[in-house]
Amino acid sequence: MDFLLKHIDKNIGIPKISTNLVTNSVERLYFRILIIGLITSTSSIFVQFFNTNISELYSSITFFVIISLSLLFYIYDYKKLSFHTNILSLTTLNTFMFVVMESDYKAILLFFPAAMLACFILFQQRKVLFFYLFYFIFLQILIIYKALLPLQGFNSQFIAENINVIVLNLIVFLSCYYYFNTLQKAKKALENATVDMMKQQQILRDKNKQLEAYIESNLQLESYTHLASHELKAPLQTLKGFSDILQRKLDHKLDDKEKQLMGFISGNSNKMMTLLNDLADLGSVSQTTLEIETVSLNDLFEDILRDRNHAIQERQAQVDYQTNGFSIQGQTSLLLQLFSNLVGNAIKFVDKEQQPRVKISTRLKGDLVEIAISDNGIGIAPENRDKIFQIFTRLHTEATFKGSGIGLAICKKIVDLHKGTIAVRESEWRGACFVVRLPVSQEK
């Protein structure tokens, strides 16, 4: 009895989390039904014993034995055997009560469709389900056959009721079978989706590892680049200084070829110094911790045009800007470097025979300010519009346009630090139009 009470507490108590919640719920419900059946059959035995109804007492005792066996099988974890014993024995007992004992309890007929429904809940195999369907119909045909025999006293209404129950069995079976097939398809689709999701998660984890490794190597490279650029500046300046001294002191003794060689040394030293300065700027930007402040676009471009005044006057460039009073969030020094570089490129990358035109426009896009810098220069081909933001990417020779190929990489890094975006498209003059989107300031 203690064992049974512990098992009742285990099954009827608070359910534990399981990987197959539906199956566990059905099993707990089935166990409760067995307990209720045990109590009911015990009560019926006592009532019928004192009423001396021997024929019905036999049925109640048989019912008690069936329930007890099913319960014991269930307790000792022979659950499938418990299910089959219960359903087969009870349906056979019902048929026996009609055919042999000639009971007229019509409510017993409803046990067949209920048992059919229970089969779909308890068993998940088509062969088992079809077996029970045919077995139930066989038992009910046996009941009808008994009713058709002469001198049985069963009327046509009872036969009609049995036929209706058979039809109800078929309806229940077909409905449950359709639901079962749909459920199986949904289960299969869910399993496939789960497998696909696990594959995608694994791919995502692999990509994350690659990204982390790339970020780590990139950070190390940027740190190394920043350090190397500073370390190389001093010996390069010394080399250029000695070269300039030699050129000045020996200029009157050198022939044209020697003077040309000295010019190569000086010119390449200048290019190397420009490259090292740009690398230092890139490393400095990468290691910067942003100090966010509100930056007025109007003040920002006024400072840029003032700093770029010599280049503007030299090329007689026409520069127009309209900021619409917008302010953005960011670090002033970096934003000044960003837009000064873009304005400088807009003036530089124009044919020498053509007057540069630069147009700076702004507009609000949600919580971002879009700053567009358009020019009438040589433009950028669509296939190169992503590559130009990579370090050391040059689309032209040094003789055509001077530069290190690092400027736009610095611009991209600054925009990324500010959680913005930068892209390039064709301008209205068929030149280049750089579009920068940065967070708008909420201050009025």
Protein Blocks (a to p, Z undefined) as FASTA:
>chain_A
ZZmmmmmmmmmmccdddfblmlmmmmmmmmmmmmmmmmmmmmmmmmmmmnopaklmmmmm
mmmmmmmmmmmmmmnopaklmmmmmmmmmmmmmmmmmmmnopabfklmmmmmmmmmmmmm
mpccfklmmmmmmmmmmmmmmmmmmmmpghklpafklmmmmmmmmmmmmmmmmmmmmmmm
mmmmmmmmmmmmmmmmmmmmmmmmmmmmmmmmmmmmmmmmmmmmmmmmmmmmmmmmmmmm
mmmmmmmmmmmmpcfklmmmmmmmmmmmmmmmmmmmmmmmmmmmmmpccddddddfklmm
mmmmmmmmmmmmmnopacdddeklpacdddfklmmmmmmmmmmmmmmmgcfkbccddddd
dddehjaccdddddfbebjafklmmmmmpghiafbdfklpgcehlmmmmmmmmmmmnopa
cdddddfkopacddddddddfbZZ
